């Protein structure tokens, strides 16, 4: 028997805010390696300025209040305090939508997109398209973390969120949407709980990583994708290696140094977003710092690494040789980490209903381009509502 959810409101103690400022004031930075800024990782000059801003000008309470403007809850599932936003749609028959972030993200990614999904009429859309959004902090991430709790890979997170949607909230059928690990969890839900899903909408295709290999039968487009995958593996996957093999060791450094935590995350926000080298062109600085601060205050960075460790040690989204057969929609943003062609995706997803190539945006689409992503989500799910929630 799962106890019912309890209302939640975030309120970080003033002592914790003071301790953060003190640590930022005492930041010790490394020297800058010779070469262009950002060439070898996070830029020292940028981190120096960001740490000063974080210490002296960043308004955590304003960001906290923005999050608290949405209904939030916590419920115990699988021995962990699962945190989630539950925002009712404003329309005649809102569709329940499970909205999932990834790493190094949090529910702060969704503050701009949630109103566009729950109240589309406010943004010039059709109220009949409204969704009731359930946006959890992924199990083991930030507000869904308690020291010492069990760690979960994608299969465990999918089981927990299926319980949340059906057993706790009573949605027998719902839609699921995600990027990064959220894409993996949505895909896993489609494998294990297809009868519960109206469809899945993704803005990152995690499940296609091993769907193609070198072959003389590959198209030019497929070979270009393999080249990009090789380049990504060679130049950009150091973080997955350390998080997937020795996550505990890295956690010591990042849970102790806010500047170190920021450097580890900021480099990803810059590399993975459509920012032209300047993060703030794509992602609001205060929203980015709110996201980083949430990891800092909760001390959850080590636990958030666990999906990488689980994947590196045998945890899979789908069993080899199987397909994902629920209706799928995909929003391809031009600065996404990897962009497999549709022919590759079709080897995994057998029922692709919508494939939208966006003109701008990157990995953090909900923050970078909330209008474009929300529009595509609603357009994908609109024709699937006929089989609506029970």
C-alpha positions as CSV (number, residue, x, y, z in Angstrom):
1,X,0.0,0.0,0.0
2,X,1.5,3.3,-1.1
3,X,0.7,6.3,1.1
4,X,-0.8,9.3,-0.5
5,X,1.3,12.2,-1.6
6,X,1.8,15.1,0.8
7,X,2.0,18.8,-0.3
8,X,5.6,20.1,-0.6
9,X,7.0,23.6,-0.6
10,X,10.7,24.3,-1.0
11,X,12.3,26.5,1.7
12,X,16.1,26.3,1.9
13,X,17.2,27.5,5.4
14,X,19.1,30.8,5.6
15,X,22.0,29.0,7.2
16,X,22.4,27.0,4.1
17,X,22.3,30.1,1.9
18,X,25.0,31.7,4.1
19,X,27.2,28.6,4.0
20,X,27.0,28.6,0.2
21,X,28.1,32.2,0.0
22,X,30.9,31.6,2.4
23,X,32.2,28.7,0.3
24,X,31.9,30.7,-2.8
25,X,33.9,33.6,-1.2
26,X,36.7,31.1,-0.5
27,X,36.7,29.6,-4.0
28,X,40.2,28.6,-5.2
29,X,40.5,28.4,-8.9
30,X,43.0,26.4,-11.0
31,X,45.3,28.1,-13.5
32,X,44.2,28.4,-17.1
33,X,45.8,26.0,-19.5
34,X,47.4,27.8,-22.5
35,X,45.0,28.0,-25.5
36,X,41.6,29.3,-26.3
37,X,39.0,29.6,-23.5
38,X,36.8,26.5,-23.1
39,X,39.3,24.4,-25.2
40,X,40.0,22.0,-22.4
41,X,36.8,22.3,-20.3
42,X,35.2,25.0,-18.2
43,X,36.8,28.4,-18.7
44,X,38.5,29.9,-15.6
45,X,37.6,33.5,-16.4
46,X,33.9,32.6,-16.8
47,X,33.8,30.5,-13.6
48,X,35.5,33.3,-11.6
49,X,32.8,35.8,-12.8
50,X,30.0,33.3,-12.3
51,X,31.1,32.4,-8.8
52,X,31.2,36.1,-7.8
53,X,27.7,36.6,-9.3
54,X,26.4,33.5,-7.5
55,X,27.8,34.8,-4.2
56,X,26.8,38.4,-4.4
57,X,23.9,38.9,-6.9
58,X,22.0,35.7,-7.5
59,X,18.6,35.7,-5.9
60,X,17.8,32.2,-4.8
61,X,14.6,33.2,-3.1
62,X,13.2,34.5,-6.4
63,X,13.9,31.2,-8.1
64,X,12.5,29.3,-5.1
65,X,9.3,31.3,-5.2
66,X,9.0,30.6,-9.0
67,X,9.1,26.9,-8.3
68,X,6.7,27.2,-5.4
69,X,4.3,28.9,-7.7
70,X,3.4,25.4,-8.9
71,X,1.7,22.7,-6.9
72,X,4.3,20.2,-5.6
73,X,4.1,17.0,-3.7
74,X,6.2,14.2,-2.2
75,X,5.3,10.5,-1.9
76,X,7.4,7.6,-0.6
77,X,7.9,5.0,-3.4
78,X,10.6,2.3,-3.2
79,X,12.1,3.7,-0.1
80,X,12.7,7.2,-1.5
81,X,10.9,10.6,-1.2
82,X,9.7,11.1,-4.8
83,X,9.1,14.8,-5.5
84,X,6.9,16.0,-8.3
85,X,5.0,18.9,-9.6
86,X,1.3,18.2,-10.4
87,X,-0.2,21.1,-12.4
88,X,-3.8,20.7,-13.5
89,X,-4.6,21.6,-17.1
90,X,-7.0,24.4,-18.0
91,X,-9.2,22.8,-20.7
92,X,-12.3,20.7,-21.2
93,X,-10.5,17.3,-20.8
94,X,-6.8,17.7,-20.0
95,X,-4.5,14.8,-20.9
96,X,-2.2,13.6,-18.2
97,X,1.4,14.1,-19.3
98,X,4.5,12.8,-17.5
99,X,7.3,15.3,-18.2
100,X,10.8,14.2,-17.4
101,X,14.2,16.0,-17.2
102,X,17.7,14.5,-17.4
103,X,21.2,15.2,-16.2
104,X,22.5,17.8,-15.3
105,X,18.9,19.1,-15.2
106,X,16.0,19.4,-12.7
107,X,12.4,20.5,-12.6
108,X,13.8,24.1,-12.9
109,X,14.0,23.3,-16.6
110,X,10.2,23.2,-16.9
111,X,9.1,26.4,-15.3
112,X,8.5,28.1,-18.6
113,X,7.1,25.2,-20.5
114,X,4.6,24.0,-18.0
115,X,2.2,26.9,-18.4
116,X,2.3,26.4,-22.2
117,X,1.2,22.8,-21.8
118,X,-1.4,23.3,-19.1
119,X,-2.9,26.5,-20.4
120,X,-2.3,26.7,-24.1
121,X,-5.1,29.2,-24.6
122,X,-3.0,31.8,-22.6
123,X,-0.4,31.5,-25.4
124,X,-2.7,31.6,-28.3
125,X,-3.4,27.9,-28.5
126,X,-6.5,25.7,-28.2
127,X,-7.7,25.0,-24.6
128,X,-8.7,21.5,-25.9
129,X,-5.0,20.7,-26.2
130,X,-4.4,21.3,-22.5
131,X,-2.4,18.8,-20.5
132,X,-2.3,18.0,-16.7
133,X,1.5,17.9,-16.2
134,X,3.2,15.6,-13.7
135,X,6.9,16.6,-13.6
136,X,8.9,14.6,-11.1
137,X,12.4,15.1,-9.9
138,X,13.9,11.9,-11.2
139,X,14.4,9.3,-8.5
140,X,17.8,10.0,-6.9
141,X,17.9,13.5,-8.3
142,X,17.7,16.7,-6.2
143,X,14.4,16.8,-4.3
144,X,13.8,13.0,-4.9
145,X,17.0,12.2,-2.9
146,X,17.7,11.2,0.7
147,X,21.2,10.2,1.8
148,X,21.7,6.5,1.8
149,X,18.7,5.6,-0.3
150,X,18.7,2.9,-3.0
151,X,20.1,4.0,-6.4
152,X,18.2,3.5,-9.6
153,X,19.0,3.1,-13.2
154,X,16.5,3.7,-16.0
155,X,14.5,0.5,-15.4
156,X,14.0,1.3,-11.7
157,X,13.1,4.9,-12.4
158,X,10.5,3.8,-15.0
159,X,8.9,1.4,-12.5
160,X,8.7,4.1,-9.8
161,X,7.2,6.7,-12.2
162,X,4.7,4.1,-13.5
163,X,3.6,3.5,-9.9
164,X,3.3,7.3,-9.4
165,X,1.1,7.8,-12.5
166,X,-1.2,4.9,-12.1
167,X,-1.1,3.6,-8.5
168,X,-0.7,7.0,-6.7
169,X,-2.4,9.5,-9.1
170,X,-4.9,7.1,-10.7
171,X,-4.0,7.7,-14.4
172,X,-4.6,4.5,-16.2
173,X,-3.3,5.9,-19.5
174,X,-1.1,8.9,-20.0
175,X,1.5,10.5,-22.3
176,X,5.2,10.7,-21.5
177,X,7.8,13.2,-22.7
178,X,11.5,13.5,-22.0
179,X,14.9,14.5,-23.1
180,X,18.3,13.1,-21.9
181,X,17.6,10.5,-19.2
182,X,13.9,11.5,-19.4
183,X,13.9,10.1,-23.0
184,X,15.4,6.9,-21.7
185,X,12.8,6.6,-19.0
186,X,9.9,7.4,-21.5
187,X,11.3,4.7,-23.8
188,X,11.6,2.2,-21.0
189,X,8.0,2.9,-20.0
190,X,7.0,2.1,-23.6
191,X,8.8,-1.2,-23.4
192,X,7.4,-2.4,-20.0
193,X,4.1,-0.5,-19.7
194,X,2.9,0.0,-23.3
195,X,-0.8,-0.4,-22.3
196,X,-0.6,2.6,-20.0
197,X,0.8,5.0,-22.7
198,X,-1.0,7.1,-25.2
199,X,2.3,7.8,-26.7
200,X,5.8,9.1,-26.0
201,X,7.3,12.4,-27.2
202,X,11.1,12.8,-27.2
203,X,13.6,15.5,-27.8
204,X,16.6,13.2,-27.5
205,X,16.8,9.6,-28.9
206,X,18.7,7.7,-26.3
207,X,17.3,4.3,-27.3
208,X,18.9,4.5,-30.8
209,X,22.6,4.6,-29.6
210,X,23.3,0.9,-30.6
211,X,20.8,0.6,-33.5
212,X,23.3,0.9,-36.3
213,X,26.9,-0.1,-37.0
214,X,29.2,0.3,-40.0
215,X,27.9,-1.4,-43.1
216,X,28.3,-1.0,-46.9
217,X,24.5,-0.9,-46.9
218,X,24.3,2.3,-44.9
219,X,23.1,5.5,-46.5
220,X,25.3,8.6,-46.6
221,X,23.1,10.2,-43.9
222,X,23.6,7.1,-41.7
223,X,27.4,7.2,-42.2
224,X,27.5,10.9,-41.2
225,X,25.6,10.0,-38.1
226,X,28.2,7.2,-37.3
227,X,30.9,9.8,-37.8
228,X,29.3,12.2,-35.4
229,X,28.8,9.3,-32.9
230,X,32.5,8.5,-33.2
231,X,33.5,12.1,-32.7
232,X,31.2,12.4,-29.7
233,X,32.6,9.2,-28.1
234,X,36.2,10.5,-28.6
235,X,35.8,14.1,-27.5
236,X,32.8,14.5,-25.3
237,X,32.2,11.3,-23.2
238,X,34.8,11.7,-20.4
239,X,32.0,12.7,-18.0
240,X,30.1,9.4,-18.8
241,X,33.2,7.4,-18.2
242,X,33.9,8.8,-14.7
243,X,30.2,8.9,-13.7
244,X,29.8,5.4,-15.0
245,X,32.8,3.8,-13.3
246,X,33.9,5.8,-10.2
247,X,30.9,8.0,-9.3
248,X,31.7,8.1,-5.6
249,X,35.1,9.6,-6.1
250,X,33.9,12.5,-8.1
251,X,31.0,13.1,-5.7
252,X,33.5,14.0,-2.9
253,X,34.8,17.0,-4.9
254,X,31.4,18.2,-6.2
255,X,29.5,18.0,-3.0
256,X,32.3,20.0,-1.2
257,X,32.9,22.7,-3.7
258,X,30.1,24.8,-5.3
259,X,32.5,26.3,-7.8
260,X,33.6,22.7,-8.8
261,X,29.9,21.7,-9.1
262,X,29.2,24.7,-11.3
263,X,32.2,24.0,-13.5
264,X,31.2,20.3,-14.0
265,X,27.7,21.4,-15.0
266,X,28.2,24.7,-16.8
267,X,30.6,23.2,-19.3
268,X,27.6,20.9,-20.4
269,X,25.2,23.8,-20.5
270,X,27.6,25.6,-22.9
271,X,28.5,22.6,-25.1
272,X,25.1,21.1,-25.4
273,X,23.0,24.3,-25.9
274,X,22.4,26.4,-29.0
275,X,24.3,29.3,-27.5
276,X,27.0,30.2,-30.0
277,X,29.6,29.9,-27.2
278,X,27.8,32.3,-24.8
279,X,25.6,30.3,-22.4
280,X,23.3,33.1,-21.6
281,X,22.2,33.5,-25.2
282,X,20.3,30.2,-24.8
283,X,19.8,29.8,-21.1
284,X,18.9,32.4,-18.5
285,X,21.8,32.7,-16.0
286,X,19.6,32.8,-12.9
287,X,17.6,29.7,-14.0
288,X,20.9,27.9,-14.7
289,X,22.2,28.8,-11.2
290,X,18.9,27.8,-9.7
291,X,19.4,24.3,-11.2
292,X,23.0,24.1,-9.9
293,X,21.9,25.4,-6.5
294,X,19.3,22.7,-6.2
295,X,21.9,20.0,-6.6
296,X,24.1,21.9,-4.1
297,X,21.4,22.3,-1.4
298,X,20.2,18.7,-1.7
299,X,23.7,17.1,-1.9
300,X,22.3,14.8,-4.6
301,X,25.1,15.0,-7.2
302,X,26.5,11.6,-6.4
303,X,23.1,9.9,-6.6
304,X,22.4,11.6,-9.9
305,X,25.4,9.9,-11.4
306,X,23.9,6.5,-10.8
307,X,22.1,6.0,-14.1
308,X,25.4,6.2,-15.8
309,X,26.9,3.6,-13.6
310,X,23.9,1.3,-14.1
311,X,24.1,1.7,-17.9
312,X,27.8,0.9,-17.9
313,X,27.1,-2.2,-15.8
314,X,24.3,-3.9,-17.7
315,X,21.2,-1.8,-17.2
316,X,19.3,-1.5,-20.5
317,X,16.4,0.5,-21.8
318,X,15.1,-2.3,-24.0
319,X,16.2,-5.9,-24.4
320,X,18.4,-6.6,-27.4
321,X,16.4,-7.3,-30.6
322,X,13.2,-5.8,-29.3
323,X,11.4,-2.7,-30.6
324,X,9.4,0.2,-29.1
325,X,5.9,0.0,-30.5
326,X,3.8,2.8,-28.9
327,X,3.2,6.0,-31.0
328,X,6.3,8.2,-30.9
329,X,7.0,11.8,-31.7
330,X,10.4,13.4,-32.0
331,X,11.5,17.0,-31.9
332,X,15.0,17.3,-33.5
333,X,16.8,20.4,-32.3
334,X,19.9,21.4,-34.4
335,X,22.3,21.6,-31.5
336,X,21.3,18.3,-29.9
337,X,24.2,16.1,-28.7
338,X,23.4,13.4,-31.3
339,X,20.8,13.5,-34.0
340,X,20.2,10.0,-35.5
341,X,18.4,10.1,-38.9
342,X,14.9,8.8,-39.0
343,X,16.0,5.6,-40.8
344,X,18.0,4.7,-37.7
345,X,15.2,5.7,-35.3
346,X,12.8,3.5,-37.2
347,X,14.9,0.4,-36.4
348,X,13.9,1.0,-32.7
349,X,10.6,2.9,-32.9
350,X,8.1,1.2,-35.1
351,X,5.3,3.7,-34.9
352,X,6.8,7.2,-35.6
353,X,3.8,9.6,-35.9
354,X,5.7,12.9,-35.9
355,X,9.2,14.0,-36.7
356,X,9.9,17.7,-36.5
357,X,13.2,19.3,-37.5
358,X,13.6,22.5,-35.5
359,X,15.4,25.6,-36.7
360,X,17.0,26.5,-33.4
361,X,17.6,25.0,-29.9
362,X,19.8,22.4,-28.3
363,X,19.8,19.7,-25.6
364,X,18.0,21.8,-23.0
365,X,15.0,22.4,-25.2
366,X,12.5,23.1,-22.4
367,X,14.6,26.0,-21.2
368,X,16.0,27.1,-24.6
369,X,12.9,26.9,-26.7
370,X,9.8,26.4,-24.6
371,X,7.4,27.7,-27.2
372,X,8.7,25.4,-30.0
373,X,8.9,22.3,-27.7
374,X,5.4,22.8,-26.2
375,X,3.9,23.4,-29.6
376,X,5.3,20.1,-30.9
377,X,4.3,18.1,-27.8
378,X,0.7,19.3,-28.0
379,X,0.6,18.7,-31.8
380,X,1.8,15.2,-31.4
381,X,-0.6,14.2,-28.6
382,X,-3.6,16.0,-30.1
383,X,-4.7,13.1,-32.4
384,X,-4.0,10.5,-29.7
385,X,-6.5,11.9,-27.2
386,X,-9.3,10.0,-28.8
387,X,-8.2,6.9,-26.8
388,X,-7.9,9.4,-23.9
389,X,-7.2,8.8,-20.2
390,X,-9.3,6.4,-18.2
